[in-house]
Amino acid sequence: MASRTATQDDQPFDFNLDAVQAEVDLTPWRVHWGGRRWVFEHMQALDVWALMEAAEGGDVTAMTGIFRAALGDEQWAEFRKIKLPQYKLKALFDGYRRHSGLEPGESGASAR
C-alpha cells in the first residue's frame, strides 16, 4: 500500500479565518444561584454548530442550547436540578447577553 503524503497548500486564499481574533474580552460570566457559583463560558466563545442546531427548535430551545453549551455538561446537569422560574430565566439570559456584548434581538450565533 502506497503511503499518502499531504499536498502543500501554497495557493493564495481570500480570507484567513485562523487569524481572526475576538473583538471583545471573552471572560466567563459568573452567576450565583441556588447557593453556589456557576461559570458560563462567554457567549461569543461558544461552539456555533451546537447553537445552530438548537436554534432550529425555536427561541426556548435556542436559549436552552446556549446555556447548556455555556455551562458544559457537568455544570448543566447540576444546574437543571434547581427549579428555575421563568422570570429568573429571562433575567439570566438578559444579563448573560449584556455580559457578552450582545444587544437585545441578537444571538450568540448572529453576525456582528
C-alpha positions in Angstrom: 0.0 0.0 0.0 1.5 3.3 -1.0 1.9 5.9 1.7 -0.1 9.1 1.3 1.6 12.5 1.7 -0.2 15.7 2.2 -0.1 18.2 -0.7 1.3 21.5 0.3 -1.2 24.3 0.3 0.7 27.0 -1.4 -2.3 28.6 -3.2 -3.4 32.1 -2.3 -6.6 32.4 -0.2 -9.1 35.2 0.1 -9.7 35.1 3.9 -7.6 33.7 6.8 -10.1 32.6 9.5 -7.2 31.3 11.6 -6.0 34.9 12.0 -9.4 36.2 13.3 -9.4 37.3 16.9 -12.3 38.2 19.2 -13.2 41.8 19.3 -14.3 41.6 22.9 -12.8 40.2 26.1 -14.1 36.6 26.4 -14.1 36.5 30.2 -16.5 33.9 31.5 -19.7 35.1 33.3 -20.1 34.1 36.9 -23.5 33.7 38.5 -24.7 32.9 42.0 -27.8 30.7 42.0 -29.1 28.0 44.3 -26.3 28.6 46.9 -23.4 28.1 44.5 -21.4 29.7 41.8 -22.0 28.9 38.1 -19.4 29.8 35.4 -20.8 30.4 31.9 -18.4 30.5 29.1 -18.6 33.8 27.2 -21.5 33.6 24.7 -19.3 34.7 21.8 -16.8 31.9 22.5 -19.4 29.1 22.3 -19.2 26.5 19.5 -21.6 27.8 16.9 -22.5 24.3 15.5 -24.4 23.2 18.6 -26.1 26.6 18.8 -27.3 26.5 15.2 -28.8 23.0 15.8 -30.6 24.3 19.0 -31.9 27.3 17.1 -33.8 25.1 14.8 -36.1 24.3 17.7 -37.2 27.8 18.3 -36.4 30.5 20.8 -36.7 28.5 24.0 -34.7 25.6 22.6 -32.1 28.0 21.4 -31.8 29.7 24.8 -31.5 26.3 26.4 -28.9 25.3 23.9 -26.9 28.4 24.7 -27.0 27.8 28.5 -26.1 24.1 28.0 -23.1 25.0 25.9 -22.0 27.8 28.2 -22.1 25.7 31.3 -20.8 22.4 29.9 -22.2 19.0 30.5 -21.2 18.7 34.2 -22.5 22.1 35.3 -25.6 21.8 33.1 -26.7 18.6 34.8 -26.4 20.2 38.2 -28.0 23.5 37.1 -31.0 21.6 35.8 -31.7 20.1 39.2 -32.7 23.5 40.6 -36.2 24.8 39.9 -35.9 27.9 37.8 -38.9 30.3 37.5 -39.4 31.8 34.0 -38.9 35.3 35.2 -35.5 34.4 36.5 -34.7 32.7 33.2 -35.4 35.9 31.4 -33.2 37.9 33.8 -30.4 35.4 33.5 -30.5 35.4 29.7 -30.7 39.2 29.5 -27.7 39.6 31.9 -25.7 37.0 30.0 -26.4 38.7 26.7 -25.3 42.1 28.2 -22.1 40.5 29.6 -21.4 39.1 26.1 -21.8 42.5 24.5 -24.9 41.5 22.5 -27.9 43.8 22.1 -31.5 42.6 22.5 -32.5 40.5 19.5 -29.0 39.3 18.8 -28.0 35.8 19.5 -24.5 34.3 20.1 -24.6 33.0 16.5 -25.5 36.3 14.8 -23.1 38.1 12.6 -21.9 41.4 14.1 
